[in-house]
Amino acid sequence: MTTIAVAKGDGIGPEIMDAVLHIFDAANLPLQYELVDMGKWVFDKGYSNGMTPDAQSTIEKLGILFKGPMETPKGKGVKSINVTARKTWNTYANNRVFQSLHGVNTVFSSAGIPIDITMVRENIEDTYGGIEHMLTHDVALSRRFITKPGSMQVIRYAFEMAKKKGTRRITCGHKANIMKLTDGLFLDTFYEIAKDYPELKADDIIVDDLAMKLVVRPHEFDVIVMTNLQGDIISDLCAGLVGGLGFAPSANIGDHIAIFEAVHGTAPDIAGKNIANPTALLLSGITMLRHLGLMQGAAQIENSLLYTLEQGVHTGDFGDKLKQSVNTTDFAQTIIANFGKQPAHNPKPMLADMPPTPTLFTIVENSMMENVETSQEVIVGVDMFIESNEQPANVAEKCLAHTLNLFKLVTISNRGTQVWPKGSIFTNLVNTYACRFESIGDAPVTQIDIIELYKRLAQDFKVCSTELLNTSDGKKMYSLAQGQ
């Protein structure tokens, strides 16, 4: 018997979770449920992360969380509980499968075009770090972290999953043509890991081109791996291809803890009416069963769901409007009544149960993910972000007075576009400039040198932020300004 943590969620969460657990119990699965307190009402009680300490302890002990949709209070300065949970427990890979479901009518099903796309989205980093600052009253800054160890985790997972799935193709979606260092690192890591999987066709595509091709020719894609924000957006696009978020399961996989959830909203307008569609949560639960090695139970329930959909049984949010819809309870009961029946399309094989996906529970300290440094890194300058509403030439004149005979002022940019020493009078400005100081002759400088430069600049400007300019074996580890 396996015990899992269950958080029913907010809004329609409790009723769709009850429906799914009723289906699980009817299938005589060897599962026990330990309910944990998470969600908006927990925020309202003063727990800033949306979960009680007992809930966190239980989830960390059991390693599996099955959760309904949850609401984050608006305007209270708190983080999304969904994002917090994924990041706290390092569930670095968000795995979402988008498949055509017979009985769920879409443009593509009407055209006879089958869709079977697996999206693997990096789940921890990117702008979802939520690290933001107001540099001035006019300028907000968000820091975007893409790391080599984090990229390796999710990309390795994607390749392993694609190999087990027997996929034809694995594609990296990116914006490395613009974000050459961050997305560039992710893309380089993709091809580095691809060398270990010569049996898979690995390719890449720019994210805007990917969005267009998914809408026009979605059947050409199998597995797609992406960074966090871009993957979030494209995942919802893929959900739209197969009928919406009501048919989009989600698994968040880490080395120690896994979270299975519905990614749609809490739908408070229909909460308590027993009319919500539990399909997305049920599909997520089926993914969880396979993660736990319960292959026969997963196949039995999924085949019954597919058969039920083929028969035209539907809740009010989808299906043939000429056929009477059923409520949440009756939808679940019909699935139970159809146990043992096979769908005409894409039936799932009744595989033997397997050992659960292994997790490591003996943890005594935080894991430090770091690759061995093989290159020589040196500091060769600094970007000083300063507040000023003066013209670029005036800013440059003041900066040039503080170079300490160690630095040269190379460029000044505004919102990423160079405005000094060359620029255009047609470039609109905001009151934050990035002033780039590089060492004379690219000689190494110290942080003490940079602090001294900071102190001198602070006589004329408010210094809002700084970024060191590093080189690795002589290669610049920083981007150029637009137009530089």
C-alpha positions in Angstrom: 0.0 0.0 0.0 1.4 3.4 -1.0 0.4 6.6 0.8 0.3 9.8 -1.1 -0.3 13.4 0.0 -3.5 14.9 -1.4 -4.4 18.6 -1.5 -7.9 19.1 -2.8 -7.4 22.8 -3.8 -9.7 25.8 -4.1 -12.8 26.5 -6.0 -13.8 23.4 -8.0 -10.8 21.6 -6.6 -12.5 19.6 -3.8 -15.3 18.3 -6.1 -13.1 17.2 -9.0 -10.6 15.6 -6.6 -13.4 13.7 -4.8 -14.5 12.4 -8.2 -11.1 11.3 -9.2 -10.4 9.6 -5.9 -13.8 7.8 -6.2 -12.6 6.4 -9.5 -9.3 5.3 -8.0 -11.1 3.6 -5.1 -13.4 1.8 -7.4 -10.4 0.4 -9.3 -9.1 -1.0 -6.0 -5.8 0.7 -6.3 -3.3 0.0 -3.5 -3.3 3.7 -2.4 -3.9 5.6 0.8 -4.5 9.3 1.0 -3.2 11.8 3.6 -4.9 15.1 3.2 -2.7 18.2 3.6 -3.6 21.8 4.1 -2.7 24.0 1.1 -4.4 26.7 -0.9 -5.9 30.2 -0.6 -7.5 29.6 2.8 -4.1 28.7 4.2 -2.7 32.0 2.8 -5.5 33.8 4.6 -4.5 32.2 7.9 -1.1 33.8 7.6 1.1 31.1 6.0 2.9 33.1 3.3 3.9 30.0 1.2 0.3 28.7 1.1 0.9 25.5 3.1 1.1 24.6 6.7 4.3 23.3 8.2 2.6 19.9 8.8 1.6 19.9 5.1 5.2 20.5 4.0 6.6 17.9 6.4 4.1 15.3 5.1 4.8 15.9 1.4 8.5 15.7 2.0 8.1 12.5 3.9 5.8 10.8 1.3 7.4 12.2 -1.9 4.2 12.4 -3.9 1.7 15.2 -4.0 -1.6 15.0 -5.9 -3.2 18.4 -5.9 -6.2 20.2 -7.2 -6.2 23.7 -8.7 -5.2 26.4 -6.2 -5.7 30.2 -6.0 -3.1 32.7 -5.0 -4.5 35.8 -3.3 -4.2 38.9 -5.5 -2.6 42.1 -4.4 -1.1 40.8 -1.2 2.5 40.5 -2.4 2.6 36.7 -2.0 4.0 34.2 -4.5 1.9 31.7 -6.4 1.6 28.5 -4.3 1.9 26.4 -7.5 5.3 28.0 -8.4 6.4 27.9 -4.8 5.7 24.2 -4.4 7.5 23.3 -7.7 10.6 25.4 -6.7 10.7 24.4 -3.1 10.9 20.7 -3.9 13.0 21.2 -7.1 10.6 19.5 -9.4 12.7 20.7 -12.3 10.7 19.0 -15.2 7.1 19.9 -16.0 5.8 17.1 -18.2 2.6 17.7 -20.0 1.1 15.4 -22.7 -1.3 16.7 -25.3 -3.2 14.1 -27.2 -6.2 14.0 -29.5 -9.2 12.6 -27.5 -12.1 11.2 -29.5 -15.2 12.9 -28.3 -13.4 16.2 -27.7 -14.0 18.0 -31.0 -11.3 20.4 -32.2 -10.2 21.9 -35.6 -7.6 19.1 -35.9 -9.8 16.2 -34.9 -12.4 17.4 -37.5 -9.6 17.4 -40.1 -8.5 13.9 -39.1 -5.1 15.2 -37.9 -3.9 13.3 -34.7 -1.9 15.2 -32.1 0.5 13.5 -29.7 2.9 16.1 -28.2 4.8 15.9 -25.0 6.0 19.2 -23.7 8.9 19.2 -21.1 9.3 22.6 -19.6 12.1 23.7 -17.2 10.3 24.4 -14.0 12.6 26.2 -11.6 14.6 29.0 -13.2 14.1 31.7 -15.8 12.0 34.7 -14.9 10.0 32.5 -12.5 12.7 33.2 -10.0 10.5 36.3 -9.4 13.6 38.3 -8.7 12.5 41.9 -9.5 13.5 45.4 -8.4 12.4 48.9 -9.2 15.6 50.6 -10.2 13.8 54.0 -10.4 10.2 55.1 -10.2 10.1 54.4 -14.0 12.2 51.3 -14.5 11.6 47.8 -13.3 14.2 45.0 -13.6 13.6 41.3 -13.7 16.5 38.9 -13.5 16.5 35.8 -15.7 18.6 32.9 -14.4 19.4 30.0 -16.8 22.0 27.7 -15.3 24.0 24.9 -16.8 23.2 22.4 -14.0 19.5 23.2 -14.1 19.4 22.9 -17.9 21.2 19.6 -17.8 18.6 18.2 -15.3 15.6 19.0 -17.4 17.1 18.2 -20.8 18.5 14.9 -19.6 15.0 14.0 -18.3 13.5 15.0 -21.6 15.9 12.8 -23.6 15.4 9.8 -21.2 11.6 10.2 -21.4 11.7 10.5 -25.2 13.8 7.3 -25.4 11.3 5.4 -23.3 8.4 6.7 -25.3 10.0 5.6 -28.5 9.7 9.1 -30.0 10.8 10.0 -33.5 12.0 13.5 -32.7 13.0 15.7 -29.8 13.0 19.5 -30.4 14.5 22.3 -28.3 12.4 25.5 -28.5 14.4 28.7 -27.7 15.1 32.3 -28.4 18.9 32.1 -28.7 18.9 34.4 -31.7 18.2 37.2 -29.2 19.1 35.9 -25.8 22.4 34.6 -26.9 23.8 33.9 -23.4 20.8 32.6 -21.5 18.9 30.7 -24.2 22.2 30.1 -25.9 23.4 28.2 -22.8 20.2 26.1 -22.8 20.5 25.3 -26.5 24.2 24.4 -26.2 23.4 22.1 -23.3 20.6 20.4 -25.4 23.1 19.5 -28.2 25.7 18.5 -25.7 23.3 15.9 -24.2 22.0 14.9 -27.6 25.3 13.3 -28.3 24.5 10.6 -25.7 21.3 9.7 -27.6 22.3 9.1 -31.2 19.1 7.1 -31.8 17.0 10.2 -31.4 16.6 12.9 -34.0 17.4 16.2 -32.1 16.8 19.6 -33.6 15.9 23.1 -32.5 13.5 25.8 -33.5 13.0 29.5 -32.5 10.0 29.8 -30.2 8.0 32.2 -32.4 8.4 29.9 -35.4 7.5 27.0 -33.1 4.2 28.7 -32.2 3.3 29.2 -35.8 4.2 25.6 -36.8 2.3 24.2 -33.9 -0.9 26.0 -35.0 -0.4 24.9 -38.6 1.3 21.5 -38.4 1.2 20.2 -34.8 1.4 16.5 -35.9 5.0 17.1 -37.0 6.2 17.4 -33.3 6.8 14.7 -30.7 8.8 15.9 -27.7 9.6 19.6 -27.1 11.8 20.8 -24.4 11.9 24.5 -23.4 12.9 27.1 -20.8 10.3 28.0 -18.2 8.4 31.1 -19.4 8.5 30.1 -23.0 7.4 26.6 -22.1 4.6 27.9 -20.0 3.1 29.9 -22.9 3.6 27.2 -25.5 2.1 24.6 -23.2 -1.1 26.5 -23.0 -1.0 26.8 -26.8 -0.7 23.1 -27.1 -3.6 22.6 -24.7 -5.7 24.7 -27.1 -4.9 22.3 -29.9 -6.5 19.3 -28.1 -9.6 21.1 -26.5 -8.3 23.3 -23.8 -6.8 23.2 -20.3 -9.6 20.8 -19.2 -7.8 18.1 -21.1 -4.2 19.0 -20.1 -2.5 16.8 -17.5 0.6 18.0 -15.7 3.4 16.2 -13.8 6.2 18.0 -12.0 9.1 15.7 -11.6 12.1 16.0 -9.3 14.7 13.6 -7.9 12.9 13.4 -4.6 9.4 14.7 -4.9 6.8 14.7 -7.7 3.7 16.8 -8.0 0.7 15.8 -10.2 -1.9 18.5 -10.7 -4.5 20.0 -13.0 -3.2 23.2 -14.5 -6.5 24.9 -15.1 -8.0 27.5 -12.8 -10.2 27.2 -9.8 -13.3 28.3 -11.6 -15.0 29.9 -8.6 -18.0 30.9 -10.6 -19.1 27.2 -10.8 -17.6 25.9 -7.6 -20.0 23.8 -5.5 -22.3 23.2 -8.4 -21.1 19.7 -9.3 -20.7 20.6 -13.0 -16.9 20.8 -13.3 -14.9 18.7 -15.7 -12.5 16.4 -13.8 -10.7 15.0 -16.9 -7.5 17.0 -16.6 -7.1 16.0 -13.0 -7.9 12.4 -13.8 -5.3 12.4 -16.6 -2.7 13.8 -14.2 -3.7 11.1 -11.7 -3.2 8.4 -14.4 0.3 9.8 -15.0 0.9 9.6 -11.3 -0.2 5.9 -11.2 2.3 5.1 -13.9 5.0 7.0 -11.9 4.1 4.8 -9.0 4.4 1.6 -11.2 0.6 0.9 -11.1 0.5 0.3 -14.9 -2.5 -2.0 -15.0 -4.7 0.4 -12.9 -3.5 3.3 -15.0 -4.4 1.5 -18.3 -7.8 0.3 -16.9 -8.8 3.8 -15.9 -7.5 5.5 -19.0 -9.2 3.1 -21.4 -12.4 3.6 -19.5 -12.1 7.4 -19.8 -11.3 7.2 -23.5 -14.3 4.8 -24.1 -16.6 7.2 -22.1 -15.5 10.1 -24.2 -16.0 8.2 -27.4 -19.6 7.5 -26.3 -20.2 11.2 -26.2 -20.5 11.5 -22.4 -19.5 15.0 -21.5 -19.7 17.7 -18.9 -21.1 21.1 -19.8 -17.8 22.6 -21.0 -17.3 20.4 -24.0 -18.9 17.9 -26.3 -22.0 17.7 -28.5 -24.3 20.5 -27.3 -27.3 18.5 -28.7 -26.6 15.8 -26.2 -27.4 16.3 -22.6 -24.4 16.9 -20.4 -23.8 15.1 -17.1 -22.5 16.5 -13.8 -19.2 15.8 -12.2 -20.4 12.9 -10.1 -22.2 11.2 -13.0 -19.2 11.6 -15.3 -17.0 9.8 -12.7 -19.7 7.1 -12.2 -19.9 6.5 -15.9 -16.2 6.0 -16.1 -16.4 3.4 -13.3 -19.3 1.7 -15.0 -17.1 1.4 -18.2 -14.2 -0.4 -16.5 -13.0 -3.2 -18.7 -14.2 -1.7 -21.9 -11.8 -0.8 -24.7 -11.9 2.4 -26.7 -11.9 2.1 -30.5 -9.1 4.6 -30.8 -5.7 4.4 -29.1 -6.3 1.8 -26.4 -3.7 1.6 -23.7 -1.9 -1.8 -23.3 -2.4 -3.6 -19.9 1.3 -3.7 -19.0 2.5 -5.5 -15.8 2.9 -3.4 -12.8 6.5 -2.1 -12.2 8.6 -0.8 -9.3 7.8 2.9 -8.7 10.1 5.5 -10.2 12.9 5.6 -7.7 13.4 8.7 -5.5 16.1 9.5 -3.0 15.0 10.4 0.5 18.2 10.4 2.6 19.0 14.1 2.5 21.0 15.9 5.2 21.8 19.1 3.4 21.0 21.1 0.3 22.4 19.7 -2.9 24.9 22.1 -4.5 24.8 21.7 -8.3 28.0 22.9 -9.8 30.0 21.8 -12.8 33.8 21.6 -12.5 35.4 24.8 -13.7 38.0 24.1 -16.4 38.5 27.6 -17.8 40.2 30.7 -16.3 37.7 33.4 -15.4 38.8 37.0 -14.9 37.0 40.3 -14.2 37.7 42.8 -16.9 35.1 45.5 -16.2 31.6 46.3 -14.9 28.2 47.6 -16.1 27.0 50.3 -13.8 23.3 51.0 -14.0 22.8 54.6 -13.0 19.7 56.8 -12.6 19.8 60.0 -14.7 17.5 62.1 -16.8 20.3 63.9 -18.5 21.3 63.5 -22.2 23.8 60.7 -23.0 26.7 63.1 -23.7 26.3 64.7 -20.3 26.2 61.3 -18.6 29.3 60.3 -20.5 31.2 63.4 -19.5 30.6 62.7 -15.8 31.5 59.0 -16.1 34.7 59.8 -17.9 35.9 61.9 -14.9 35.9 58.8 -12.7 37.7 56.1 -14.7 40.7 55.9 -12.3 43.2 55.3 -15.1 42.1 51.6 -14.8 38.9 51.7 -16.9 37.7 53.0 -20.2 34.1 54.0 -20.8 33.2 51.8 -23.7 29.5 52.4 -24.3 26.3 53.8 -22.6 23.0 52.1 -23.4 19.4 52.8 -22.6 17.0 49.9 -22.5 19.6 47.8 -24.2 20.2 50.2 -27.1 23.5 52.0 -27.4 23.2 55.8 -27.1 26.9 56.7 -26.6 29.4 57.1 -28.2 27.1 56.5 -31.2 23.4 56.6 -31.3 20.3 58.3 -32.8 18.4 61.3 -31.7 15.3 59.3 -32.4 16.0 56.8 -29.6 13.6 57.4 -26.7 15.2 57.3 -23.3 14.2 56.3 -19.8 15.9 57.5 -16.6 18.2 54.4 -16.3 21.5 54.1 -18.2 23.8 51.1 -18.4 27.4 52.5 -18.4 30.0 49.9 -19.5 33.5 50.3 -18.1 36.1 47.9 -19.4 39.6 47.6 -18.1 42.4 49.2 -20.2 44.0 46.6 -22.4 41.5 43.9 -21.0 43.8 43.6 -18.0 42.2 41.9 -14.9 40.7 44.1 -12.3 39.6 43.4 -8.8 36.3 43.8 -7.0 38.1 46.4 -4.9 38.8 48.4 -8.0 35.2 48.2 -9.0 34.0 49.3 -5.5 36.3 52.3 -5.8 34.7 53.1 -9.2 31.3 52.7 -7.7 32.2 55.2 -4.9 33.4 57.8 -7.4 30.3 57.4 -9.6 28.1 57.7 -6.6 29.2 61.3 -6.2 27.2 62.2 -9.4 24.6 59.4 -9.7 22.5 57.0 -7.9 24.0 53.6 -8.8 21.0 51.3 -9.1 22.7 48.0 -9.9 26.0 46.5 -11.1 27.0 43.5 -13.1 30.6 42.3 -13.4 32.1 41.8 -16.8 33.9 38.4 -16.9 35.9 36.6 -19.5 36.5 32.9 -19.7 39.8 31.9 -21.4 39.6 35.3 -23.1 36.0 34.9 -24.3 33.5 37.6 -23.3 30.8 36.3 -20.9 28.5 39.3 -21.5 26.4 40.6 -24.3 26.8 43.7 -26.4 24.4 46.6 -26.5 22.1 46.8 -29.5 24.0 48.8 -32.0 27.4 48.5 -30.2 
